[in-house]
């Protein structure tokens, strides 16, 4: 949890497969229910989309559709109030700085994932070491 003071916490481990991504929404809803502050009605859907897209990228790029697992940690932290999402995998790493923004004036089918995640979240970071890859997504509530 890297020094985050939490009010609530959920940890899940699941296979890195598209079929398991449906568990993200219900877990996110449960943790957001415990927030003692008004939540915009469109925020849960936006948060779910950002987390889902990050997991899709892990399945597609880190594991290249092969076998692996994803550890998802959802926490509500205080001072300031925020949702902290930590995602861990042991797939192939990459250099986040090498991913450029897609050209928004030229339509394309793929390549909007990281751009979308960055637009929906307040802070997005990625680090890799010999043990795992770690995504941290933060949204201030």
N, C-alpha and C positions, 0 to 999 in steps of 0.2 A: 504493500500500500504506500510505500515511499513517503512517510510523514504526513499522510492525509488523515485528518481527524474526522472520523465518520459518525454519522447518525444512524445509518442503516447500510447493510452490506449483503450482497448475493454473489456467490461464486458457482459457476457452472463449468463442467468439462464435458465436451461433446465431440463426436467425430466431425472432422472437417469435410462435411458433405452438405449440399444444398438442402437436403430433406430435413435437416435438423435446425435450420435457421428459423423455422416457425416458432421456436421456443423463446426467441428474443422478445417479441412483443408482449406476451403475458408477463414475463419477468420484469420488464421495464415498467409496465403498468403497475405491478405490485409495489415496486420500490418507489415510484412516483406518488402512489397513494399516501405514503407516509410523510410527504413533504408538507410542512405547516406554512405554506405560502401559496398564493394563487398561481396556477399554471395555465398558460395560454392553451386554448383548446387545440391548436394545431401543433403545439410543441411535442407531445408524445409521438405523433406520426413522423415528424421531422427527425427526432432522435432515433427512432426505430430504423428509419431509412439510412441514416449515417452509420449506425452500428451494423446493420445488415450489409451495406455496401462494403464496409471494411472486412467483414467475414467473407463475402464473395471474393474479394481480392485475395484473401488468404487462401481460400480453396483453389482459385484459378492460378494464382501466381506463385505463392509460397509452396504449395503442394502440387501444383500443376495437375489438379484433378486426382492425384494419387491419395494414398492413405496417410492419415495424420489426425491430429486433434487440435482443438481450439479451447483455450481456457478463457472464459469471459468473467470479469469481475465488474459488478455494478455497485457503486456506492454513492450515497448522498453525504457530502462533506459540508461542514459549516465554516463560516467566517472567512470568506463569503460563501453563501449557500450555492452549491453547485453539484451537478451530476458528474462523477468521474467514472469513465469507462476504461478499463484496462483489458487488453486482448493479448494473449500470449500464444505463440505457435513455435514449432521447431522445424518449419519448412525453410525453403531457400530465402535468404535475405536479399535486400536490394538497397540502393542508395536513394533515399527520398528526395535529395536535392537534384537528382537527375530527371525527375518527373516534371515535365513542363505542363503549364496550363494548356488545355485544348483551345484551338482557335474557335472562338464563339461565333465568328461570322462565316465559318465554313462548316456545314452540317457533316457529322460523322456518326457512325453507329456506336463506336466504342471510345473509351478514353476519357469519360466524364466522371468516373468514380471518385478519384481523389479530389478533384475540383469540387464535386458535390459535397463530399465529407467536410472539406474546409469551409464551404459556404454555410453549412448547417451547424457546425460546432464553433465554439469560441477559441479553442486551442486544440491543435492536432500535432502529436509528436510520434516519432518512430525511432526505436533504437534496437540494435542487434548486437548480440555477443555470442560466445561459443555455446551457451546454454539454450538461448531462445531469442525470438524476435518479440518486441514489445511495442504495441500501439497504445497510446494514451489519448483519449478524446475527452474534452472537458466542455461542459455547457453550464454557464452561470444561470441560476434560476432566480 
